[in-house]
């Protein structure tokens, strides 16, 4: 392990959860082949056909509760528990598998499937049921104002200031299971390189951003991530 590494920022994407049985959006047969982005993942889609959007996310919310964390999730939770320096795990994923594996130093930049956001009172609630029947907000009592707490295309990801603050203090930036195609997350490696930070990609195959990483390793997340965590922690 490089003893100069003290502060780590990790970005995870759909490839981390794929081996738990959660479909990715961009793979062959993935969610985007079944639905156009503009039909289910934009504010305009929600305004145009809220029933379609709510049914889509109700199905995703139900599916997430049926799967379990995998070896990659557990390895990252072990790193979080044992790493004495600063660590921030930023996930593009909207499932709760990192939490269920035990990760604490975690930030969901694209929101969470198991949350509902009330657009009337701006309060977010843990939510495991459906939204298609337009339930009332537990806080303000208004019906029909709850939407999935998901960052749609055209909306600003959550807590970007916190992400850049952690990245500016980091010695290592690691991207795991990401396509490198969705911004601003895809731009974090460039920010890291410009700051002179070591960068590592762990991905099933080269991503759109692979050329920006100082080191890339390719293979299943359930194999690569535990191996890397073992190296970092010394076995």
N, C-alpha and C positions, 0 to 999 in steps of 0.2 A: 504494500500500500504506500502511495505517495504521502509522506508525512507533511508535505506542504499543504495538503488539502484539509481545510477545516470547515468551510462553508459550502453547502451543496444546494443547488436548485434542480429539481427533477420535474420534467414535464411528461405526463403520460397521456396516451390516446387510446383509440378503440382497440388497437392490437393487444393491449394488456387484458382487456375483458373478453376478447373474442374466444379465447380458449375456455372461458366459463360458459360459453353458449350464447353470448350476446352478439347479435349480428352487427357487423360494421356497416357503415353507410356506403363506403366506396368500393368494397370488394365485389367480385362477380356474385350475383345473387343477393347482394346486400340491400339495405333498406331503400337506397336511392333508386334502385332498379324497379322497385315496386311502387314508389311514389316520387313524383318530381319535387325537387326542393321547394319550388314556388307554390306547391300545393299543400305542404304541411309544415314548413319551417320558416315562414316569414310572417311579420305582422299583417301584411296584406292578405295572406292566405287565411289567417284567423278571422279577419274582418269579412272576407268573402264567403267562407264556408266553415264556420266554427264547428259544426257537427263533425265534418271530416277530420279536422285537426284534433278535436277532443277525443274522438274514437282512436285515432292513431296513437296519441300519447297515453290514453287509458290502456291500450294493449301493451305498450312499452313498459308502463309502470307495473302492470301485472307480471310481465315476463321477468323483469328485474328481480322480483320477489321470489321467483322460482329457481334461481341459479345461486351458485356459491362462489366465494373467492377461490382463486387458483394459486399455484405456487409462486407466481410473480407477485401477486398481491401480498402474500404472506412474507416473502423475502423483503419487500419494501417496508412492511410494517416492522420487521425485525431491525432493519437499518434505522428506521425512525426511533425505535426504542433504545438502540445501543449507540447511536452516533452522538458523540459528546459536543460536536460543533453545531453551528446553525444548520438547519435543514428545512427546506420547504418543498413539499410535494404539490405541484400544481397539476390538476387533472382537467383535461377537456371532456372527460367522461361524465355522464350525468347519472350513472348508477351509484350505489352505495357500497361497492365491493371493497374499496380501500378502507372505509370505516369498519366494515365487518371483519376485515382481516386484522384491524387494530391500529392502523395509522392515525396519528393524532395531529401532526403538523401538516395540515392538508387544506388546500384551497380549491374550490370548484369554480373555475373561471367561466364555464358555460351553464351554470345552474345545476339543479338536481331534480330528477324525475319524481322523487318522493317528497317534493314540496309543491304547494300550490300558492300562487301569488294573487292577492286580491288587488285588482286595479282600482277599486273604489277607495280603500283605506290604506293601501300600500303596505299591508302586513303579509308576511309569509308564514305558512303553517306546514308542519309535517303532514303529508297526505299519502295514504296508501290505497284509498278507494278510487272511484271513478269521478269524473267531472262532467260527463256527458249529460247527466240529469240536472245540471245547473244548481248544485247545492249552495246553501247560504254560507257566507263567510263566518267563521266562528267568532271573529272580532267585531265586525260592524253589523252582521246580520243581513246584509244585502245579498240577494240571490242573483246568480248569473254573472258575477263579476270575477270569479276565480278562473285563472288560466294556468297552464303549466309554468313552473318557475324555470323555464329554459331560455337561454339566450338564442334567439332566432337570428338568421342571416339578416344583416342590416341593423342589428342591435349591438350595443357595446358590451363586451365581456365584463364580468365582475372583477373588481379589485385589481385593476391593472397597475395602479400606483403601488400597491403592496408587492406585486410581482416584480416590477422593475426595481423597487427598493432592495428586495432580496437578491435579485440578479446582479445589481451593482456591487454587492458585498461578497458575491460568491467567488470561490476558487474553481468550481467545477459545475458545468451545466450538462445535464444528461437528459436526452430525449428518448422515450421508450414507447414503441408501438404507435407512432404517429405517421400520418401521411405526408406531413410537411406542406400541405396544400391549403390549410385554413389559417387565415390571418386574423388577428395579430399573433397568434401562438406560433405560427411558422416563422415569424421574424425574430423570435427570441434567440435563436442560435446566432444570427447575425449580430444582434446586440452583444451577446456574450463574446464573440470573436473580436468585435471592435474594442471591447474592454480588456482584451488579453486573457480571457478566461479559458481554461481547458474545456473542451467539448467532446462528448461521447454520444454516439447514436447506437441504440439497441433496437433493432427492428427486423421484422420477418424478411424484408427485402429493402434495397436502397429506396429512400424516400425522395420526394422532390427537393429536399434540402440537404441531401447527403454530402454534397460537395463542400458544404460549409463546416462540416465536423472534422476535427483533427483525428478522430478515430471512429470507425463504424464497425459494428459486429452484427452479423445477420443470422437469424434463426428464430425459433419460437421463443416467446417471452418467458414461458415457464421453464425454459432451459437457460437462456441467457441471463435473466435477471438474478436468479439464485447464485449462479456462478460469479457474476460481478459483485454481488453483495458479499459473498464469501471472500473474494479477493480484497475488497475494501476493508472488511472487518478483520481480516487476517485468519480466515477459516471458520 
